Amino acid sequence: MSTLGIRIRTIRNIFNKAIKAKIIKETQYPFKDYKVSKIKSNSKKEFLTQDEIQLLNEYEAKNAREQFAIDMFLFSYYSRGINFIDIIKLEKKSIFGSNINYIRTKTGASINFKLSDKNDEIIKRYSSNVDSHFIFKIIQNNNTDSGYLKNKSHKYLKEFINPPLKEIIKNLKINKNITFYCARHSFATALKFQNISIEIIKEALGHKDIQSTMAYLNTLPDAKLDKIIEDIIM
């Protein structure tokens, strides 16, 4: 079920409670003829498998633009699926030894994780000037205005990340519609494929509720399900 579906069901429950409490009339109930299932999304959440992530790691970028797109995707993947706006907002003071801590913009959840060697490599490649508060040299003049940050994130994704990323995926002969956001899906799905509990995945993604995590994850393929079942009952 999509996130929209979850929210509409919540609204439906509120209407039901309001009718029961005689706050509104039954004639005002909007879900008598309109079914929530109609908004259920059948769209496939694209992700890269761990083998495909390795192909991306090994890909030789043709130019700096391609390298940047690869590095931002992989930084997200190796950083628990961090959103791009949170990447550009990462501050130098957020690093504590080999760990980094930040507050997720979308949910306000506090995320703390250990930096991998790949993370360190990418940070060094795009490190900001010494007078910048930010880790990456993307934000100018230490500007923290929310509108500016949102526009900067949108521009970079639209112009400098998603277009070259799509070309790279095509060159790798991976028949998937991959964008930057798929790094987050790829991370979450990799955990699910390793039978990590939904509660742990929820914490890793910085979700506030389990429903968001459940709606977010891809379905295990038949072969994976067969292997899990065989390991348990065979």
KEGULO-937008 format. One record per residue (C-alpha): residue in three letters; x negated, y negated, z negated; residue number from 1. Coordinates in Angstrom, 3 decimals, padded with zeros to 6 digits. Example, Ala and Ser with C-alpha at 12.3 -4.5 7.8 and 13.67 -1.06 7.14 Angstrom:
2
code;east;north;up;pos
ALA;-012.300;004.500;-007.800;1
SER;-013.670;001.060;-007.140;2
end
This chain:
234
code;east;north;up;pos
MET;000.000;000.000;000.000;1
SER;-001.283;-003.479;000.878;2
THR;-001.889;-006.238;-001.665;3
LEU;001.128;-008.049;-000.167;4
GLY;003.240;-004.963;-000.846;5
ILE;002.130;-004.897;-004.486;6
ARG;003.057;-008.551;-004.954;7
ILE;006.454;-008.175;-003.275;8
ARG;007.265;-005.221;-005.537;9
THR;006.394;-007.405;-008.518;10
ILE;008.806;-010.082;-007.281;11
ARG;011.483;-007.415;-006.804;12
ASN;011.036;-006.277;-010.410;13
ILE;011.417;-009.867;-011.606;14
PHE;014.711;-010.169;-009.686;15
ASN;015.948;-006.899;-011.197;16
LYS;015.155;-008.111;-014.712;17
ALA;016.767;-011.494;-014.030;18
ILE;019.964;-009.819;-012.839;19
LYS;020.003;-007.524;-015.881;20
ALA;019.568;-010.547;-018.146;21
LYS;022.392;-012.312;-016.240;22
ILE;020.068;-015.155;-015.262;23
ILE;021.026;-014.774;-011.601;24
LYS;023.895;-013.047;-009.769;25
GLU;023.575;-009.751;-007.901;26
THR;024.608;-011.578;-004.720;27
GLN;021.296;-013.467;-004.928;28
TYR;019.275;-010.247;-004.845;29
PRO;017.166;-010.383;-001.624;30
PHE;016.130;-006.724;-001.513;31
LYS;019.528;-005.114;-000.885;32
ASP;019.013;-004.950;002.869;33
TYR;015.315;-005.837;003.093;34
LYS;013.124;-002.917;002.079;35
VAL;009.666;-003.434;000.577;36
SER;008.390;-000.517;002.671;37
LYS;008.818;-002.680;005.758;38
ILE;005.794;-004.729;004.782;39
LYS;003.646;-001.706;004.068;40
SER;000.437;-002.105;006.008;41
ASN;-000.828;000.659;008.237;42
SER;-003.934;-001.265;009.138;43
LYS;-007.124;000.690;008.734;44
LYS;-009.722;-000.731;006.379;45
GLU;-012.945;-000.425;008.324;46
PHE;-016.133;000.586;006.553;47
LEU;-019.584;001.891;007.346;48
THR;-020.596;005.331;006.135;49
GLN;-023.877;005.735;004.295;50
ASP;-025.459;007.095;007.498;51
GLU;-024.255;004.016;009.378;52
ILE;-025.585;001.748;006.634;53
GLN;-028.956;003.433;007.163;54
LEU;-028.726;002.713;010.903;55
LEU;-028.103;-000.935;010.076;56
ASN;-031.117;-000.922;007.748;57
GLU;-033.293;000.471;010.534;58
TYR;-031.995;-001.826;013.284;59
GLU;-034.623;-004.152;014.754;60
ALA;-033.096;-007.606;014.986;61
LYS;-033.612;-009.413;018.299;62
ASN;-033.679;-012.842;016.655;63
ALA;-033.304;-014.717;013.368;64
ARG;-029.517;-014.942;013.830;65
GLU;-029.150;-011.179;013.997;66
GLN;-031.475;-010.710;011.037;67
PHE;-029.444;-013.130;008.933;68
ALA;-026.177;-011.342;009.750;69
ILE;-027.680;-007.959;008.843;70
ASP;-029.245;-009.278;005.650;71
MET;-026.047;-010.905;004.377;72
PHE;-024.023;-007.746;005.071;73
LEU;-026.577;-005.546;003.325;74
PHE;-026.949;-007.971;000.420;75
SER;-023.214;-007.681;-000.169;76
TYR;-023.274;-003.889;000.153;77
TYR;-026.146;-003.529;-002.332;78
SER;-024.589;-006.116;-004.677;79
ARG;-021.331;-004.312;-005.413;80
GLY;-019.538;-005.804;-002.434;81
ILE;-020.039;-009.439;-003.426;82
ASN;-017.982;-011.908;-001.371;83
PHE;-019.868;-014.378;000.816;84
ILE;-018.659;-017.444;-001.083;85
ASP;-020.115;-015.905;-004.236;86
ILE;-023.398;-015.200;-002.434;87
ILE;-023.860;-018.840;-001.505;88
LYS;-022.882;-019.922;-005.053;89
LEU;-025.453;-017.698;-006.771;90
GLU;-027.725;-019.835;-008.927;91
LYS;-031.331;-019.243;-009.941;92
LYS;-030.338;-019.361;-013.597;93
SER;-028.063;-016.357;-012.952;94
ILE;-031.098;-014.066;-012.658;95
PHE;-032.202;-012.414;-015.896;96
GLY;-035.223;-010.219;-015.270;97
SER;-034.122;-007.667;-012.685;98
ASN;-030.415;-008.365;-013.234;99
ILE;-028.068;-010.982;-011.884;100
ASN;-024.837;-012.255;-013.409;101
TYR;-022.122;-014.330;-011.761;102
ILE;-018.429;-015.179;-012.096;103
ARG;-016.353;-013.906;-009.180;104
THR;-014.570;-016.833;-007.514;105
LYS;-011.411;-014.928;-006.626;106
THR;-010.648;-013.322;-009.995;107
GLY;-012.878;-015.052;-012.536;108
ALA;-014.328;-011.673;-013.521;109
SER;-017.896;-011.594;-014.851;110
ILE;-020.127;-009.353;-012.735;111
ASN;-023.548;-008.137;-013.815;112
PHE;-025.720;-005.814;-011.755;113
LYS;-029.302;-004.757;-011.239;114
LEU;-031.069;-006.165;-008.197;115
SER;-032.370;-003.520;-005.811;116
ASP;-035.607;-003.759;-003.853;117
LYS;-033.481;-004.639;-000.806;118
ASN;-031.833;-007.470;-002.753;119
ASP;-035.249;-008.853;-003.723;120
GLU;-036.482;-008.648;-000.142;121
ILE;-033.478;-010.596;001.158;122
ILE;-033.657;-013.223;-001.593;123
LYS;-037.323;-013.868;-000.814;124
ARG;-036.558;-014.215;002.904;125
TYR;-033.939;-016.914;002.368;126
SER;-035.013;-018.488;-000.925;127
SER;-034.083;-022.132;-001.373;128
ASN;-036.337;-025.089;-002.051;129
VAL;-037.771;-025.496;-005.531;130
ASP;-035.386;-028.369;-006.385;131
SER;-032.273;-026.387;-005.474;132
HIS;-030.114;-024.805;-008.167;133
PHE;-029.023;-022.106;-005.746;134
ILE;-030.806;-018.891;-004.823;135
PHE;-030.170;-019.072;-001.082;136
LYS;-030.990;-022.051;001.146;137
ILE;-027.423;-022.485;002.384;138
ILE;-025.948;-025.144;000.074;139
GLN;-027.288;-028.654;000.555;140
ASN;-027.987;-031.209;-002.190;141
ASN;-026.780;-028.897;-004.983;142
ASN;-023.196;-029.641;-003.953;143
THR;-020.713;-027.679;-006.080;144
ASP;-017.474;-029.165;-004.713;145
SER;-015.031;-026.270;-004.192;146
GLY;-013.786;-027.621;-000.858;147
TYR;-017.317;-027.984;000.453;148
LEU;-018.252;-024.460;-000.662;149
LYS;-015.146;-022.940;000.899;150
ASN;-015.738;-024.713;004.216;151
LYS;-019.422;-023.755;004.200;152
SER;-018.528;-020.108;003.582;153
HIS;-015.923;-020.095;006.355;154
LYS;-018.293;-021.749;008.832;155
TYR;-021.148;-019.357;008.181;156
LEU;-018.932;-016.290;008.483;157
LYS;-017.309;-017.560;011.664;158
GLU;-020.444;-018.818;013.419;159
PHE;-023.525;-017.130;011.987;160
ILE;-022.484;-013.754;010.594;161
ASN;-019.455;-012.064;012.139;162
PRO;-020.242;-012.675;015.854;163
PRO;-023.838;-011.297;015.744;164
LEU;-022.737;-008.528;013.381;165
LYS;-020.144;-007.324;015.881;166
GLU;-022.799;-007.300;018.611;167
ILE;-025.206;-005.343;016.408;168
ILE;-022.544;-002.736;015.583;169
LYS;-021.843;-002.419;019.303;170
ASN;-025.568;-001.937;020.028;171
LEU;-025.668;000.784;017.373;172
LYS;-022.802;002.493;019.253;173
ILE;-020.591;002.427;016.166;174
ASN;-017.005;002.229;017.374;175
LYS;-015.601;000.169;014.512;176
ASN;-014.315;-003.386;014.104;177
ILE;-016.850;-004.462;011.495;178
THR;-016.976;-007.903;009.871;179
PHE;-018.887;-009.148;006.828;180
TYR;-016.002;-008.246;004.514;181
CYS;-016.386;-004.589;005.508;182
ALA;-019.531;-004.502;003.355;183
ARG;-017.235;-004.638;000.324;184
HIS;-015.021;-001.880;001.737;185
SER;-018.128;000.171;002.545;186
PHE;-019.452;-000.144;-001.005;187
ALA;-016.120;000.797;-002.595;188
THR;-015.585;003.718;-000.232;189
ALA;-019.105;005.037;-000.832;190
LEU;-018.306;005.227;-004.551;191
LYS;-015.001;006.953;-003.905;192
PHE;-016.653;009.507;-001.612;193
GLN;-018.989;010.359;-004.511;194
ASN;-015.957;011.025;-006.732;195
ILE;-016.565;007.979;-008.953;196
SER;-013.506;007.249;-011.093;197
ILE;-011.095;004.527;-010.037;198
GLU;-011.711;002.718;-013.341;199
ILE;-015.439;002.433;-012.664;200
ILE;-014.821;001.281;-009.087;201
LYS;-012.396;-001.350;-010.441;202
GLU;-015.086;-002.697;-012.780;203
ALA;-017.745;-002.642;-010.059;204
LEU;-015.541;-004.631;-007.663;205
GLY;-014.458;-007.142;-010.287;206
HIS;-010.758;-006.428;-009.854;207
LYS;-008.342;-007.487;-012.589;208
ASP;-005.950;-004.557;-012.180;209
ILE;-006.112;-000.945;-011.019;210
GLN;-003.419;-001.472;-008.366;211
SER;-005.684;-003.839;-006.446;212
THR;-008.446;-001.239;-006.447;213
MET;-006.129;001.556;-005.327;214
ALA;-004.795;-000.549;-002.472;215
TYR;-008.344;-001.454;-001.509;216
LEU;-009.833;002.003;-001.073;217
ASN;-009.841;004.142;002.016;218
THR;-008.361;007.625;002.067;219
LEU;-010.837;010.449;001.719;220
PRO;-011.296;012.356;004.995;221
ASP;-010.017;015.938;005.161;222
ALA;-013.531;017.399;005.207;223
LYS;-014.451;015.528;002.022;224
LEU;-011.251;016.637;000.295;225
ASP;-011.925;020.225;001.313;226
LYS;-015.426;020.076;-000.181;227
ILE;-014.158;018.598;-003.474;228
ILE;-011.441;021.253;-003.774;229
GLU;-013.855;024.062;-002.896;230
ASP;-016.282;022.900;-005.592;231
ILE;-013.487;022.956;-008.159;232
ILE;-011.494;026.108;-007.407;233
MET;-013.646;028.348;-005.234;234
end
